[in-house]
Amino acid sequence: MDIDKLFKVPKLPAGGMKRNLPDNPTPSMLKKLKMDTLTPPALSDQTPATRHSNVTLEEVDDPDATASDFAPGGDADYFAEEDDEGRFFGGGLTSEQKEILKIFESSTTEGAQLDQDELSITGIRRTLLRLERALNKNQDQRSKYPNDPSKFIDSEADLDGAIKALLPLAQAPVLAYPELLRSGIVTLLMGLLSHENVDIVIDVVEVIHELTDEDVGGEDNDDTDETAEQALGALIDGLVENSIMELLVDNMGRFNENEESDRQGIFHILGIFENILGLYPNLSTHITAKTAITTWLLDRIQAKAHDENRGYAAELLSILLQGNRENRLQLTEKNGIEILLKVLSQYRRKDPIDAEETEFMENVFDALCSALTEPSAKTLFLAAEGPDLMVLMMKEKRQSSSRSIKTLDHAMSGTSSSAVCDAFIEALGIKILFTAFMGKTTKKQKGNVVPPPSEDIAHILGIISSLFSNIPSDSPGRIRLLTKLLEIRDGAQTRLKMTELEIEVEKENAQDKMEDDEDDWYLRRLEGGLFTLQTVDYILAWLIMEDDGVCLPTNFTITFTDIATQIRTHVLQMLDRKNQSLKDIIQSLQIYHDNVDDVPMTGNEMDDDSPRKKIFCGVLLLPWMVHRSRPGYSSPGST
């Protein structure tokens, strides 16, 4: 096969497609030539040698991309917003978009002007009159056609709109609130809380919540904070006089929280109580005495599913119990301690799901801590096995662990807490307490030792102080507590020595020895056991100085009640068994004294009677105190 023949291009005639016409062609010849040009030959009739195609190029103008008005994205201001140097600053909006924006801005301006007119004294009175007329019409039609809702549904819709029209009045409290009181609208709103339609009641609750908000007036209002607060106080006084709290609590039973609107109504009611208590905290006793709000809150926080209203109920319960003995006693009478412990028990082995549930848990703990101020609450706490639950929470080391330490500090403080302290010891709380104090982790939580937060340290020291104050001097629990303290001290010293050896090696290998490195070394020592050692020595120094009136030079006196004097002997004996003495305690506390309070102290911190000052001053006199107990010694003040 000849390959060249397959790819051989056919030869064209020499003349090509050119036609030679005579000098004077006849019309028939021209017509024939025109017809041949307009009618292309059929491809099937042509040979490969004569087949060809005619291509015609035609330039078409693009109306959307002309050179005169081209702009990226169709920006209408691409060329209009041009500076002198030729730079473009287009807004990125087409003409249609700019027209829409202009219409929106004009409507907003008109709306703002309309709101300004409504917030004038004339507009406020017109709004209040519209509400009064809508209510009268609705009541009239409901009385005429009580069994035919179609007759009064329109008037109810008008009433709904008239009530919601009161919401903007919160922006002008100085003008609007006196008119609300003068015109009797406050009394009218209280009457609407008993309306047959629950939706109307929800509207009223929402309006009252908005009107009683502590931030009424807004940032752009010209009224001063003082005048706005006075107007708010007058409004709340009028609401309280019309029994708003009793009406609100009565309506809480009408709402079905499975419905979104009813759930919002409960939220607004709780918000009203918070607003009232924020301005008048002393009304908390009146609220709990005149209503069943405490019972409702205790029932609400026991719900299995967590939601916003459950968290709000716990927050309001915590507010009611703070600084109010009557409310705390009422809580104990309603079995509130056991209910709070039952709610908290679910967080023993699991953490809250989100931040809202975490806040709920903390509010329940705060409510329990406030209640434990009362001796009767401590008795119920002990009967409900509260100490055991708190110890188990400490052991689990979850988010509730820190709050359980705080709760135990409140439960074990005071002279009426001896039984709680005994229950704490029986539940093996000392071991778990010092495990938390040392920052140790459980087997499930492998990792490095993490020091507890400073807040936990303060509560742990408070628990230790309560134990020494409430446990008898000859009890095994007291000796066990001292033994545990010295064991922790010994372990802290061992860790500190290893850390100091590492630091010395690093210092020798370091090429640049700057003064700033000393702070880093000190922080390393704190993490390596120095902080624990200093804290334990601080406690031991306080214990050694205990006495029923230890008289120190320069009329310096420290008095601790119900503390046995044998404690000093116990501590000194145990230190001697570890080849330690008071000099070691003084040395560690001297470092503590030199590095604490680097920030200048002001106010009460400069007071010589502060507990820290007493401890440190007493530490410097520890050798003198021990020498004082020797035979033949006479006090400097006795000569």
Salt bridges, closest charged atoms under 4 A:
ASP36 OD2 - ARG19 NH1 3.01
ASP77 OD2 - LYS98 NZ 2.50
ASP83 OD2 - ARG87 NE 3.19
GLU85 OE1 - ARG87 NH1 2.64
ASP140 OD2 - LYS144 NZ 3.43
GLU156 OE1 - ARG142 NE 2.82
ASP160 OD2 - LYS164 NZ 3.73
GLU179 OE2 - ARG125 NH2 3.34
GLU179 OE1 - ARG182 NH2 2.59
GLU196 OE1 - HIS195 ND1 3.90
GLU257 OE2 - ARG300 NE 2.98
GLU260 OE1 - ARG263 NH2 2.35
ASP307 OD2 - ARG300 NH2 2.76
ASP351 OD2 - ARG398 NH1 3.95
GLU362 OE2 - ARG403 NH2 3.81
ASP366 OD1 - ARG403 NH1 3.69
ASP366 OD1 - LYS406 NZ 3.18
GLU374 OE1 - ARG325 NE 2.96
GLU374 OE2 - ARG328 NH2 3.02
ASP409 OD2 - HIS459 ND1 2.90
GLU455 OE2 - HIS459 NE2 3.88
GLU487 OE1 - LYS484 NZ 3.82
GLU500 OE2 - ARG525 NH2 2.78
GLU502 OE1 - ARG524 NH2 3.80
GLU506 OE1 - ARG524 NH1 3.07
ASP537 OD1 - ARG489 NE 2.31
ASP547 OD2 - ARG628 NH2 3.98
ASP594 OD1 - HIS593 ND1 3.62
ASP597 OD1 - ARG612 NH1 3.03
